[in-house]
Amino acid sequence: MALIKITPEELEQLAAKFSGASEESQQMVSTLGSGISNVQQNWAGVSATKFFGEYEAWSKTMTGYVQLLQQISTELKQQAQKFREADVR
């Protein structure tokens, strides 16, 4: 039998931190995206095309990071619930 030295509450607190980080990161991605949109309106040419093409890939990476933080939060909450259920048995 595994020895678990962490409480469900501790897992939930950590889950809340990940969820908060996800929300903050999403806000930052949105703010940065708005800034990029403003720049895009005033920048043309080969270098602009190259940059904005690369930014599209970077944007997907940032969005993936936001989603990953939320997934970690969800998993921690699920584990906390499993610990609670195991304690009841």
PyMOL Python script that loads the backbone (N, CA, C, O; Angstrom):
from pymol import cmd

cmd.read_pdbstr("""\
ATOM      1  N   MET A   1       0.835  -1.178   0.000  1.00  0.00           N
ATOM      2  CA  MET A   1       0.000   0.000   0.000  1.00  0.00           C
ATOM      3  C   MET A   1       0.884   1.247   0.000  1.00  0.00           C
ATOM      4  O   MET A   1       1.881   1.309   0.719  1.00  0.00           O
ATOM      5  N   ALA A   2       0.517   2.222  -0.797  1.00  0.00           N
ATOM      6  CA  ALA A   2       1.293   3.450  -0.916  1.00  0.00           C
ATOM      7  C   ALA A   2       1.077   4.343   0.299  1.00  0.00           C
ATOM      8  O   ALA A   2      -0.018   4.407   0.859  1.00  0.00           O
ATOM      9  N   LEU A   3       2.132   5.021   0.688  1.00  0.00           N
ATOM     10  CA  LEU A   3       2.054   5.967   1.795  1.00  0.00           C
ATOM     11  C   LEU A   3       1.884   7.362   1.208  1.00  0.00           C
ATOM     12  O   LEU A   3       2.769   7.861   0.514  1.00  0.00           O
ATOM     13  N   ILE A   4       0.758   7.983   1.485  1.00  0.00           N
ATOM     14  CA  ILE A   4       0.460   9.308   0.948  1.00  0.00           C
ATOM     15  C   ILE A   4       0.575  10.314   2.079  1.00  0.00           C
ATOM     16  O   ILE A   4      -0.135  10.223   3.081  1.00  0.00           O
ATOM     17  N   LYS A   5       1.473  11.272   1.910  1.00  0.00           N
ATOM     18  CA  LYS A   5       1.717  12.254   2.964  1.00  0.00           C
ATOM     19  C   LYS A   5       1.166  13.633   2.610  1.00  0.00           C
ATOM     20  O   LYS A   5       1.516  14.623   3.253  1.00  0.00           O
ATOM     21  N   ILE A   6       0.330  13.703   1.617  1.00  0.00           N
ATOM     22  CA  ILE A   6      -0.257  14.977   1.217  1.00  0.00           C
ATOM     23  C   ILE A   6      -1.768  14.872   1.380  1.00  0.00           C
ATOM     24  O   ILE A   6      -2.355  13.813   1.155  1.00  0.00           O
ATOM     25  N   THR A   7      -2.376  15.956   1.763  1.00  0.00           N
ATOM     26  CA  THR A   7      -3.824  15.939   1.982  1.00  0.00           C
ATOM     27  C   THR A   7      -4.560  16.370   0.716  1.00  0.00           C
ATOM     28  O   THR A   7      -3.986  17.038  -0.144  1.00  0.00           O
ATOM     29  N   PRO A   8      -5.818  15.991   0.606  1.00  0.00           N
ATOM     30  CA  PRO A   8      -6.617  16.462  -0.529  1.00  0.00           C
ATOM     31  C   PRO A   8      -6.676  17.991  -0.583  1.00  0.00           C
ATOM     32  O   PRO A   8      -6.693  18.583  -1.663  1.00  0.00           O
ATOM     33  N   GLU A   9      -6.707  18.613   0.579  1.00  0.00           N
ATOM     34  CA  GLU A   9      -6.755  20.076   0.632  1.00  0.00           C
ATOM     35  C   GLU A   9      -5.493  20.701   0.038  1.00  0.00           C
ATOM     36  O   GLU A   9      -5.560  21.718  -0.652  1.00  0.00           O
ATOM     37  N   GLU A  10      -4.349  20.085   0.310  1.00  0.00           N
ATOM     38  CA  GLU A  10      -3.095  20.589  -0.257  1.00  0.00           C
ATOM     39  C   GLU A  10      -3.105  20.459  -1.781  1.00  0.00           C
ATOM     40  O   GLU A  10      -2.646  21.353  -2.492  1.00  0.00           O
ATOM     41  N   LEU A  11      -3.628  19.350  -2.266  1.00  0.00           N
ATOM     42  CA  LEU A  11      -3.731  19.168  -3.718  1.00  0.00           C
ATOM     43  C   LEU A  11      -4.675  20.206  -4.322  1.00  0.00           C
ATOM     44  O   LEU A  11      -4.402  20.753  -5.390  1.00  0.00           O
ATOM     45  N   GLU A  12      -5.779  20.471  -3.638  1.00  0.00           N
ATOM     46  CA  GLU A  12      -6.734  21.459  -4.142  1.00  0.00           C
ATOM     47  C   GLU A  12      -6.150  22.866  -4.129  1.00  0.00           C
ATOM     48  O   GLU A  12      -6.427  23.660  -5.028  1.00  0.00           O
ATOM     49  N   GLN A  13      -5.345  23.179  -3.119  1.00  0.00           N
ATOM     50  CA  GLN A  13      -4.686  24.485  -3.079  1.00  0.00           C
ATOM     51  C   GLN A  13      -3.726  24.637  -4.254  1.00  0.00           C
ATOM     52  O   GLN A  13      -3.664  25.692  -4.884  1.00  0.00           O
ATOM     53  N   LEU A  14      -2.990  23.589  -4.536  1.00  0.00           N
ATOM     54  CA  LEU A  14      -2.071  23.620  -5.669  1.00  0.00           C
ATOM     55  C   LEU A  14      -2.845  23.707  -6.982  1.00  0.00           C
ATOM     56  O   LEU A  14      -2.443  24.419  -7.902  1.00  0.00           O
ATOM     57  N   ALA A  15      -3.950  22.983  -7.061  1.00  0.00           N
ATOM     58  CA  ALA A  15      -4.804  23.045  -8.254  1.00  0.00           C
ATOM     59  C   ALA A  15      -5.297  24.465  -8.482  1.00  0.00           C
ATOM     60  O   ALA A  15      -5.344  24.937  -9.618  1.00  0.00           O
ATOM     61  N   ALA A  16      -5.664  25.144  -7.405  1.00  0.00           N
ATOM     62  CA  ALA A  16      -6.136  26.526  -7.517  1.00  0.00           C
ATOM     63  C   ALA A  16      -5.031  27.443  -8.033  1.00  0.00           C
ATOM     64  O   ALA A  16      -5.300  28.368  -8.800  1.00  0.00           O
ATOM     65  N   LYS A  17      -3.801  27.194  -7.621  1.00  0.00           N
ATOM     66  CA  LYS A  17      -2.674  27.996  -8.117  1.00  0.00           C
ATOM     67  C   LYS A  17      -2.479  27.780  -9.614  1.00  0.00           C
ATOM     68  O   LYS A  17      -2.246  28.732 -10.359  1.00  0.00           O
ATOM     69  N   PHE A  18      -2.575  26.534 -10.049  1.00  0.00           N
ATOM     70  CA  PHE A  18      -2.445  26.255 -11.480  1.00  0.00           C
ATOM     71  C   PHE A  18      -3.587  26.890 -12.265  1.00  0.00           C
ATOM     72  O   PHE A  18      -3.377  27.433 -13.349  1.00  0.00           O
ATOM     73  N   SER A  19      -4.785  26.821 -11.717  1.00  0.00           N
ATOM     74  CA  SER A  19      -5.933  27.425 -12.383  1.00  0.00           C
ATOM     75  C   SER A  19      -5.759  28.941 -12.480  1.00  0.00           C
ATOM     76  O   SER A  19      -6.037  29.538 -13.520  1.00  0.00           O
ATOM     77  N   GLY A  20      -5.300  29.555 -11.399  1.00  0.00           N
ATOM     78  CA  GLY A  20      -5.043  30.995 -11.412  1.00  0.00           C
ATOM     79  C   GLY A  20      -3.963  31.369 -12.414  1.00  0.00           C
ATOM     80  O   GLY A  20      -4.078  32.372 -13.120  1.00  0.00           O
ATOM     81  N   ALA A  21      -2.915  30.559 -12.473  1.00  0.00           N
ATOM     82  CA  ALA A  21      -1.844  30.809 -13.438  1.00  0.00           C
ATOM     83  C   ALA A  21      -2.369  30.688 -14.862  1.00  0.00           C
ATOM     84  O   ALA A  21      -1.955  31.435 -15.748  1.00  0.00           O
ATOM     85  N   SER A  22      -3.277  29.747 -15.079  1.00  0.00           N
ATOM     86  CA  SER A  22      -3.883  29.582 -16.400  1.00  0.00           C
ATOM     87  C   SER A  22      -4.681  30.828 -16.782  1.00  0.00           C
ATOM     88  O   SER A  22      -4.574  31.324 -17.903  1.00  0.00           O
ATOM     89  N   GLU A  23      -5.480  31.326 -15.841  1.00  0.00           N
ATOM     90  CA  GLU A  23      -6.283  32.519 -16.110  1.00  0.00           C
ATOM     91  C   GLU A  23      -5.402  33.735 -16.377  1.00  0.00           C
ATOM     92  O   GLU A  23      -5.653  34.494 -17.313  1.00  0.00           O
ATOM     93  N   GLU A  24      -4.365  33.919 -15.549  1.00  0.00           N
ATOM     94  CA  GLU A  24      -3.441  35.036 -15.744  1.00  0.00           C
ATOM     95  C   GLU A  24      -2.728  34.921 -17.089  1.00  0.00           C
ATOM     96  O   GLU A  24      -2.563  35.912 -17.801  1.00  0.00           O
ATOM     97  N   SER A  25      -2.314  33.723 -17.423  1.00  0.00           N
ATOM     98  CA  SER A  25      -1.617  33.503 -18.693  1.00  0.00           C
ATOM     99  C   SER A  25      -2.537  33.780 -19.874  1.00  0.00           C
ATOM    100  O   SER A  25      -2.107  34.345 -20.880  1.00  0.00           O
ATOM    101  N   GLN A  26      -3.810  33.383 -19.755  1.00  0.00           N
ATOM    102  CA  GLN A  26      -4.770  33.643 -20.825  1.00  0.00           C
ATOM    103  C   GLN A  26      -4.956  35.143 -21.017  1.00  0.00           C
ATOM    104  O   GLN A  26      -5.027  35.623 -22.149  1.00  0.00           O
ATOM    105  N   GLN A  27      -5.034  35.875 -19.927  1.00  0.00           N
ATOM    106  CA  GLN A  27      -5.156  37.330 -20.026  1.00  0.00           C
ATOM    107  C   GLN A  27      -3.932  37.932 -20.695  1.00  0.00           C
ATOM    108  O   GLN A  27      -4.055  38.835 -21.522  1.00  0.00           O
ATOM    109  N   MET A  28      -2.749  37.436 -20.341  1.00  0.00           N
ATOM    110  CA  MET A  28      -1.518  37.944 -20.934  1.00  0.00           C
ATOM    111  C   MET A  28      -1.464  37.625 -22.425  1.00  0.00           C
ATOM    112  O   MET A  28      -1.068  38.474 -23.223  1.00  0.00           O
ATOM    113  N   VAL A  29      -1.853  36.424 -22.804  1.00  0.00           N
ATOM    114  CA  VAL A  29      -1.876  36.048 -24.219  1.00  0.00           C
ATOM    115  C   VAL A  29      -2.822  36.972 -24.984  1.00  0.00           C
ATOM    116  O   VAL A  29      -2.507  37.400 -26.094  1.00  0.00           O
ATOM    117  N   SER A  30      -3.965  37.277 -24.401  1.00  0.00           N
ATOM    118  CA  SER A  30      -4.927  38.174 -25.051  1.00  0.00           C
ATOM    119  C   SER A  30      -4.362  39.581 -25.190  1.00  0.00           C
ATOM    120  O   SER A  30      -4.492  40.205 -26.243  1.00  0.00           O
ATOM    121  N   THR A  31      -3.737  40.078 -24.134  1.00  0.00           N
ATOM    122  CA  THR A  31      -3.140  41.415 -24.165  1.00  0.00           C
ATOM    123  C   THR A  31      -2.035  41.490 -25.214  1.00  0.00           C
ATOM    124  O   THR A  31      -1.967  42.441 -25.993  1.00  0.00           O
ATOM    125  N   LEU A  32      -1.182  40.488 -25.224  1.00  0.00           N
ATOM    126  CA  LEU A  32      -0.098  40.463 -26.209  1.00  0.00           C
ATOM    127  C   LEU A  32      -0.642  40.333 -27.628  1.00  0.00           C
ATOM    128  O   LEU A  32      -0.118  40.943 -28.559  1.00  0.00           O
ATOM    129  N   GLY A  33      -1.690  39.539 -27.786  1.00  0.00           N
ATOM    130  CA  GLY A  33      -2.317  39.393 -29.100  1.00  0.00           C
ATOM    131  C   GLY A  33      -2.870  40.711 -29.608  1.00  0.00           C
ATOM    132  O   GLY A  33      -2.772  41.014 -30.797  1.00  0.00           O
ATOM    133  N   SER A  34      -3.453  41.496 -28.711  1.00  0.00           N
ATOM    134  CA  SER A  34      -3.955  42.820 -29.098  1.00  0.00           C
ATOM    135  C   SER A  34      -2.811  43.721 -29.536  1.00  0.00           C
ATOM    136  O   SER A  34      -2.929  44.464 -30.510  1.00  0.00           O
ATOM    137  N   GLY A  35      -1.705  43.646 -28.809  1.00  0.00           N
ATOM    138  CA  GLY A  35      -0.531  44.433 -29.189  1.00  0.00           C
ATOM    139  C   GLY A  35      -0.003  44.034 -30.554  1.00  0.00           C
ATOM    140  O   GLY A  35       0.366  44.890 -31.358  1.00  0.00           O
ATOM    141  N   ILE A  36       0.032  42.749 -30.814  1.00  0.00           N
ATOM    142  CA  ILE A  36       0.489  42.259 -32.117  1.00  0.00           C
ATOM    143  C   ILE A  36      -0.449  42.734 -33.219  1.00  0.00           C
ATOM    144  O   ILE A  36       0.004  43.115 -34.298  1.00  0.00           O
ATOM    145  N   SER A  37      -1.746  42.715 -32.956  1.00  0.00           N
ATOM    146  CA  SER A  37      -2.717  43.179 -33.960  1.00  0.00           C
ATOM    147  C   SER A  37      -2.481  44.639 -34.302  1.00  0.00           C
ATOM    148  O   SER A  37      -2.570  45.030 -35.466  1.00  0.00           O
ATOM    149  N   ASN A  38      -2.181  45.447 -33.293  1.00  0.00           N
ATOM    150  CA  ASN A  38      -1.893  46.861 -33.542  1.00  0.00           C
ATOM    151  C   ASN A  38      -0.636  47.034 -34.379  1.00  0.00           C
ATOM    152  O   ASN A  38      -0.600  47.858 -35.292  1.00  0.00           O
ATOM    153  N   VAL A  39       0.382  46.267 -34.072  1.00  0.00           N
ATOM    154  CA  VAL A  39       1.630  46.338 -34.834  1.00  0.00           C
ATOM    155  C   VAL A  39       1.397  45.883 -36.270  1.00  0.00           C
ATOM    156  O   VAL A  39       1.931  46.470 -37.212  1.00  0.00           O
ATOM    157  N   GLN A  40       0.603  44.841 -36.428  1.00  0.00           N
ATOM    158  CA  GLN A  40       0.366  44.261 -37.750  1.00  0.00           C
ATOM    159  C   GLN A  40      -0.270  45.274 -38.704  1.00  0.00           C
ATOM    160  O   GLN A  40      -0.009  45.246 -39.906  1.00  0.00           O
ATOM    161  N   GLN A  41      -1.093  46.158 -38.172  1.00  0.00           N
ATOM    162  CA  GLN A  41      -1.751  47.168 -39.006  1.00  0.00           C
ATOM    163  C   GLN A  41      -0.761  48.186 -39.566  1.00  0.00           C
ATOM    164  O   GLN A  41      -1.046  48.848 -40.564  1.00  0.00           O
ATOM    165  N   ASN A  42       0.393  48.312 -38.930  1.00  0.00           N
ATOM    166  CA  ASN A  42       1.352  49.342 -39.326  1.00  0.00           C
ATOM    167  C   ASN A  42       2.685  48.788 -39.810  1.00  0.00           C
ATOM    168  O   ASN A  42       3.673  49.518 -39.878  1.00  0.00           O
ATOM    169  N   TRP A  43       2.718  47.524 -40.141  1.00  0.00           N
ATOM    170  CA  TRP A  43       3.972  46.906 -40.564  1.00  0.00           C
ATOM    171  C   TRP A  43       3.683  46.015 -41.755  1.00  0.00           C
ATOM    172  O   TRP A  43       2.828  45.131 -41.697  1.00  0.00           O
ATOM    173  N   ALA A  44       4.402  46.256 -42.826  1.00  0.00           N
ATOM    174  CA  ALA A  44       4.217  45.465 -44.045  1.00  0.00           C
ATOM    175  C   ALA A  44       5.585  45.093 -44.600  1.00  0.00           C
ATOM    176  O   ALA A  44       6.609  45.647 -44.200  1.00  0.00           O
ATOM    177  N   GLY A  45       5.579  44.164 -45.509  1.00  0.00           N
ATOM    178  CA  GLY A  45       6.816  43.766 -46.155  1.00  0.00           C
ATOM    179  C   GLY A  45       7.197  42.335 -45.826  1.00  0.00           C
ATOM    180  O   GLY A  45       6.495  41.616 -45.115  1.00  0.00           O
ATOM    181  N   VAL A  46       8.335  41.958 -46.375  1.00  0.00           N
ATOM    182  CA  VAL A  46       8.809  40.586 -46.232  1.00  0.00           C
ATOM    183  C   VAL A  46       9.082  40.243 -44.766  1.00  0.00           C
ATOM    184  O   VAL A  46       8.702  39.173 -44.292  1.00  0.00           O
ATOM    185  N   SER A  47       9.739  41.152 -44.058  1.00  0.00           N
ATOM    186  CA  SER A  47      10.057  40.856 -42.657  1.00  0.00           C
ATOM    187  C   SER A  47       8.789  40.753 -41.813  1.00  0.00           C
ATOM    188  O   SER A  47       8.719  39.938 -40.893  1.00  0.00           O
ATOM    189  N   ALA A  48       7.790  41.574 -42.122  1.00  0.00           N
ATOM    190  CA  ALA A  48       6.514  41.497 -41.402  1.00  0.00           C
ATOM    191  C   ALA A  48       5.830  40.164 -41.681  1.00  0.00           C
ATOM    192  O   ALA A  48       5.329  39.512 -40.764  1.00  0.00           O
ATOM    193  N   THR A  49       5.810  39.765 -42.935  1.00  0.00           N
ATOM    194  CA  THR A  49       5.189  38.495 -43.302  1.00  0.00           C
ATOM    195  C   THR A  49       5.863  37.340 -42.578  1.00  0.00           C
ATOM    196  O   THR A  49       5.196  36.438 -42.070  1.00  0.00           O
ATOM    197  N   LYS A  50       7.196  37.376 -42.535  1.00  0.00           N
ATOM    198  CA  LYS A  50       7.946  36.325 -41.842  1.00  0.00           C
ATOM    199  C   LYS A  50       7.619  36.330 -40.349  1.00  0.00           C
ATOM    200  O   LYS A  50       7.335  35.283 -39.765  1.00  0.00           O
ATOM    201  N   PHE A  51       7.659  37.507 -39.739  1.00  0.00           N
ATOM    202  CA  PHE A  51       7.404  37.599 -38.307  1.00  0.00           C
ATOM    203  C   PHE A  51       6.005  37.108 -37.958  1.00  0.00           C
ATOM    204  O   PHE A  51       5.846  36.293 -37.048  1.00  0.00           O
ATOM    205  N   PHE A  52       4.991  37.593 -38.669  1.00  0.00           N
ATOM    206  CA  PHE A  52       3.621  37.236 -38.322  1.00  0.00           C
ATOM    207  C   PHE A  52       3.321  35.764 -38.616  1.00  0.00           C
ATOM    208  O   PHE A  52       2.477  35.154 -37.959  1.00  0.00           O
ATOM    209  N   GLY A  53       4.003  35.210 -39.589  1.00  0.00           N
ATOM    210  CA  GLY A  53       3.889  33.771 -39.826  1.00  0.00           C
ATOM    211  C   GLY A  53       4.442  32.980 -38.652  1.00  0.00           C
ATOM    212  O   GLY A  53       3.843  31.998 -38.213  1.00  0.00           O
ATOM    213  N   GLU A  54       5.593  33.416 -38.146  1.00  0.00           N
ATOM    214  CA  GLU A  54       6.184  32.755 -36.981  1.00  0.00           C
ATOM    215  C   GLU A  54       5.341  33.000 -35.732  1.00  0.00           C
ATOM    216  O   GLU A  54       5.184  32.112 -34.894  1.00  0.00           O
ATOM    217  N   TYR A  55       4.803  34.210 -35.619  1.00  0.00           N
ATOM    218  CA  TYR A  55       3.992  34.531 -34.443  1.00  0.00           C
ATOM    219  C   TYR A  55       2.772  33.621 -34.353  1.00  0.00           C
ATOM    220  O   TYR A  55       2.342  33.257 -33.258  1.00  0.00           O
ATOM    221  N   GLU A  56       2.227  33.262 -35.484  1.00  0.00           N
ATOM    222  CA  GLU A  56       1.071  32.361 -35.487  1.00  0.00           C
ATOM    223  C   GLU A  56       1.409  31.043 -34.776  1.00  0.00           C
ATOM    224  O   GLU A  56       0.615  30.535 -33.984  1.00  0.00           O
ATOM    225  N   ALA A  57       2.583  30.503 -35.065  1.00  0.00           N
ATOM    226  CA  ALA A  57       3.022  29.268 -34.397  1.00  0.00           C
ATOM    227  C   ALA A  57       3.294  29.526 -32.916  1.00  0.00           C
ATOM    228  O   ALA A  57       2.940  28.708 -32.066  1.00  0.00           O
ATOM    229  N   TRP A  58       3.912  30.645 -32.611  1.00  0.00           N
ATOM    230  CA  TRP A  58       4.193  30.980 -31.213  1.00  0.00           C
ATOM    231  C   TRP A  58       2.893  31.140 -30.430  1.00  0.00           C
ATOM    232  O   TRP A  58       2.796  30.726 -29.275  1.00  0.00           O
ATOM    233  N   SER A  59       1.909  31.738 -31.067  1.00  0.00           N
ATOM    234  CA  SER A  59       0.615  31.946 -30.422  1.00  0.00           C
ATOM    235  C   SER A  59      -0.025  30.607 -30.048  1.00  0.00           C
ATOM    236  O   SER A  59      -0.615  30.469 -28.976  1.00  0.00           O
ATOM    237  N   LYS A  60       0.098  29.639 -30.932  1.00  0.00           N
ATOM    238  CA  LYS A  60      -0.437  28.305 -30.643  1.00  0.00           C
ATOM    239  C   LYS A  60       0.290  27.678 -29.453  1.00  0.00           C
ATOM    240  O   LYS A  60      -0.324  27.004 -28.626  1.00  0.00           O
ATOM    241  N   THR A  61       1.593  27.904 -29.374  1.00  0.00           N
ATOM    242  CA  THR A  61       2.369  27.390 -28.248  1.00  0.00           C
ATOM    243  C   THR A  61       1.917  28.036 -26.942  1.00  0.00           C
ATOM    244  O   THR A  61       1.772  27.360 -25.924  1.00  0.00           O
ATOM    245  N   MET A  62       1.694  29.353 -26.978  1.00  0.00           N
ATOM    246  CA  MET A  62       1.222  30.047 -25.773  1.00  0.00           C
ATOM    247  C   MET A  62      -0.150  29.531 -25.348  1.00  0.00           C
ATOM    248  O   MET A  62      -0.399  29.323 -24.160  1.00  0.00           O
ATOM    249  N   THR A  63      -1.024  29.328 -26.305  1.00  0.00           N
ATOM    250  CA  THR A  63      -2.357  28.803 -26.007  1.00  0.00           C
ATOM    251  C   THR A  63      -2.252  27.396 -25.422  1.00  0.00           C
ATOM    252  O   THR A  63      -2.990  27.047 -24.500  1.00  0.00           O
ATOM    253  N   GLY A  64      -1.347  26.601 -25.951  1.00  0.00           N
ATOM    254  CA  GLY A  64      -1.121  25.256 -25.424  1.00  0.00           C
ATOM    255  C   GLY A  64      -0.652  25.288 -23.977  1.00  0.00           C
ATOM    256  O   GLY A  64      -1.046  24.446 -23.171  1.00  0.00           O
ATOM    257  N   TYR A  65       0.188  26.261 -23.652  1.00  0.00           N
ATOM    258  CA  TYR A  65       0.671  26.423 -22.277  1.00  0.00           C
ATOM    259  C   TYR A  65      -0.493  26.728 -21.338  1.00  0.00           C
ATOM    260  O   TYR A  65      -0.595  26.154 -20.254  1.00  0.00           O
ATOM    261  N   VAL A  66      -1.368  27.635 -21.765  1.00  0.00           N
ATOM    262  CA  VAL A  66      -2.544  27.990 -20.963  1.00  0.00           C
ATOM    263  C   VAL A  66      -3.401  26.747 -20.719  1.00  0.00           C
ATOM    264  O   VAL A  66      -3.839  26.499 -19.595  1.00  0.00           O
ATOM    265  N   GLN A  67      -3.632  25.984 -21.758  1.00  0.00           N
ATOM    266  CA  GLN A  67      -4.446  24.769 -21.639  1.00  0.00           C
ATOM    267  C   GLN A  67      -3.775  23.733 -20.740  1.00  0.00           C
ATOM    268  O   GLN A  67      -4.446  23.048 -19.969  1.00  0.00           O
ATOM    269  N   LEU A  68      -2.473  23.624 -20.839  1.00  0.00           N
ATOM    270  CA  LEU A  68      -1.735  22.671 -20.010  1.00  0.00           C
ATOM    271  C   LEU A  68      -1.864  23.020 -18.527  1.00  0.00           C
ATOM    272  O   LEU A  68      -2.061  22.134 -17.695  1.00  0.00           O
ATOM    273  N   LEU A  69      -1.756  24.290 -18.202  1.00  0.00           N
ATOM    274  CA  LEU A  69      -1.932  24.702 -16.811  1.00  0.00           C
ATOM    275  C   LEU A  69      -3.308  24.299 -16.294  1.00  0.00           C
ATOM    276  O   LEU A  69      -3.437  23.828 -15.164  1.00  0.00           O
ATOM    277  N   GLN A  70      -4.329  24.482 -17.118  1.00  0.00           N
ATOM    278  CA  GLN A  70      -5.683  24.117 -16.707  1.00  0.00           C
ATOM    279  C   GLN A  70      -5.827  22.603 -16.571  1.00  0.00           C
ATOM    280  O   GLN A  70      -6.499  22.120 -15.659  1.00  0.00           O
ATOM    281  N   GLN A  71      -5.200  21.859 -17.471  1.00  0.00           N
ATOM    282  CA  GLN A  71      -5.252  20.395 -17.386  1.00  0.00           C
ATOM    283  C   GLN A  71      -4.595  19.891 -16.102  1.00  0.00           C
ATOM    284  O   GLN A  71      -5.093  18.965 -15.461  1.00  0.00           O
ATOM    285  N   ILE A  72      -3.486  20.503 -15.738  1.00  0.00           N
ATOM    286  CA  ILE A  72      -2.807  20.110 -14.498  1.00  0.00           C
ATOM    287  C   ILE A  72      -3.714  20.396 -13.305  1.00  0.00           C
ATOM    288  O   ILE A  72      -3.826  19.575 -12.394  1.00  0.00           O
ATOM    289  N   SER A  73      -4.356  21.554 -13.311  1.00  0.00           N
ATOM    290  CA  SER A  73      -5.296  21.898 -12.244  1.00  0.00           C
ATOM    291  C   SER A  73      -6.403  20.856 -12.139  1.00  0.00           C
ATOM    292  O   SER A  73      -6.725  20.390 -11.046  1.00  0.00           O
ATOM    293  N   THR A  74      -6.974  20.499 -13.262  1.00  0.00           N
ATOM    294  CA  THR A  74      -8.054  19.507 -13.284  1.00  0.00           C
ATOM    295  C   THR A  74      -7.578  18.165 -12.744  1.00  0.00           C
ATOM    296  O   THR A  74      -8.278  17.526 -11.958  1.00  0.00           O
ATOM    297  N   GLU A  75      -6.406  17.741 -13.156  1.00  0.00           N
ATOM    298  CA  GLU A  75      -5.865  16.456 -12.692  1.00  0.00           C
ATOM    299  C   GLU A  75      -5.616  16.474 -11.189  1.00  0.00           C
ATOM    300  O   GLU A  75      -5.901  15.492 -10.502  1.00  0.00           O
ATOM    301  N   LEU A  76      -5.091  17.575 -10.675  1.00  0.00           N
ATOM    302  CA  LEU A  76      -4.864  17.672  -9.233  1.00  0.00           C
ATOM    303  C   LEU A  76      -6.182  17.590  -8.463  1.00  0.00           C
ATOM    304  O   LEU A  76      -6.255  16.942  -7.418  1.00  0.00           O
ATOM    305  N   LYS A  77      -7.211  18.240  -8.974  1.00  0.00           N
ATOM    306  CA  LYS A  77      -8.532  18.169  -8.324  1.00  0.00           C
ATOM    307  C   LYS A  77      -9.064  16.736  -8.338  1.00  0.00           C
ATOM    308  O   LYS A  77      -9.624  16.267  -7.347  1.00  0.00           O
ATOM    309  N   GLN A  78      -8.888  16.054  -9.448  1.00  0.00           N
ATOM    310  CA  GLN A  78      -9.349  14.666  -9.540  1.00  0.00           C
ATOM    311  C   GLN A  78      -8.599  13.771  -8.557  1.00  0.00           C
ATOM    312  O   GLN A  78      -9.192  12.898  -7.925  1.00  0.00           O
ATOM    313  N   GLN A  79      -7.301  13.993  -8.433  1.00  0.00           N
ATOM    314  CA  GLN A  79      -6.517  13.198  -7.488  1.00  0.00           C
ATOM    315  C   GLN A  79      -6.953  13.478  -6.054  1.00  0.00           C
ATOM    316  O   GLN A  79      -7.020  12.560  -5.236  1.00  0.00           O
ATOM    317  N   ALA A  80      -7.247  14.729  -5.745  1.00  0.00           N
ATOM    318  CA  ALA A  80      -7.734  15.073  -4.407  1.00  0.00           C
ATOM    319  C   ALA A  80      -9.029  14.326  -4.110  1.00  0.00           C
ATOM    320  O   ALA A  80      -9.224  13.815  -3.007  1.00  0.00           O
ATOM    321  N   GLN A  81      -9.904  14.269  -5.095  1.00  0.00           N
ATOM    322  CA  GLN A  81     -11.170  13.556  -4.908  1.00  0.00           C
ATOM    323  C   GLN A  81     -10.927  12.058  -4.700  1.00  0.00           C
ATOM    324  O   GLN A  81     -11.580  11.432  -3.865  1.00  0.00           O
ATOM    325  N   LYS A  82      -9.999  11.490  -5.452  1.00  0.00           N
ATOM    326  CA  LYS A  82      -9.673  10.069  -5.282  1.00  0.00           C
ATOM    327  C   LYS A  82      -9.121   9.796  -3.886  1.00  0.00           C
ATOM    328  O   LYS A  82      -9.441   8.776  -3.275  1.00  0.00           O
ATOM    329  N   PHE A  83      -8.291  10.710  -3.382  1.00  0.00           N
ATOM    330  CA  PHE A  83      -7.753  10.544  -2.031  1.00  0.00           C
ATOM    331  C   PHE A  83      -8.884  10.554  -1.010  1.00  0.00           C
ATOM    332  O   PHE A  83      -8.897   9.752  -0.076  1.00  0.00           O
ATOM    333  N   ARG A  84      -9.830  11.465  -1.195  1.00  0.00           N
ATOM    334  CA  ARG A  84     -10.971  11.545  -0.273  1.00  0.00           C
ATOM    335  C   ARG A  84     -11.778  10.247  -0.300  1.00  0.00           C
ATOM    336  O   ARG A  84     -12.156   9.714   0.743  1.00  0.00           O
ATOM    337  N   GLU A  85     -12.031   9.755  -1.498  1.00  0.00           N
ATOM    338  CA  GLU A  85     -12.806   8.519  -1.633  1.00  0.00           C
ATOM    339  C   GLU A  85     -12.075   7.340  -1.002  1.00  0.00           C
ATOM    340  O   GLU A  85     -12.700   6.468  -0.399  1.00  0.00           O
ATOM    341  N   ALA A  86     -10.760   7.314  -1.140  1.00  0.00           N
ATOM    342  CA  ALA A  86      -9.973   6.232  -0.547  1.00  0.00           C
ATOM    343  C   ALA A  86     -10.015   6.306   0.977  1.00  0.00           C
ATOM    344  O   ALA A  86     -10.022   5.278   1.654  1.00  0.00           O
ATOM    345  N   ASP A  87     -10.042   7.525   1.513  1.00  0.00           N
ATOM    346  CA  ASP A  87     -10.103   7.695   2.968  1.00  0.00           C
ATOM    347  C   ASP A  87     -11.436   7.235   3.541  1.00  0.00           C
ATOM    348  O   ASP A  87     -11.500   6.807   4.694  1.00  0.00           O
ATOM    349  N   VAL A  88     -12.497   7.319   2.752  1.00  0.00           N
ATOM    350  CA  VAL A  88     -13.833   6.931   3.203  1.00  0.00           C
ATOM    351  C   VAL A  88     -13.949   5.420   3.315  1.00  0.00           C
ATOM    352  O   VAL A  88     -14.669   4.908   4.173  1.00  0.00           O
ATOM    353  N   ARG A  89     -13.248   4.715   2.459  1.00  0.00           N
ATOM    354  CA  ARG A  89     -13.334   3.242   2.424  1.00  0.00           C
ATOM    355  C   ARG A  89     -12.748   2.601   3.630  1.00  0.00           C
ATOM    356  O   ARG A  89     -12.749   1.374   3.740  1.00  0.00           O
TER     357      ARG A  89
END
""", "prot")
cmd.dss("prot")
cmd.show_as("cartoon", "prot")
cmd.util.cbc("prot")
cmd.orient("prot")
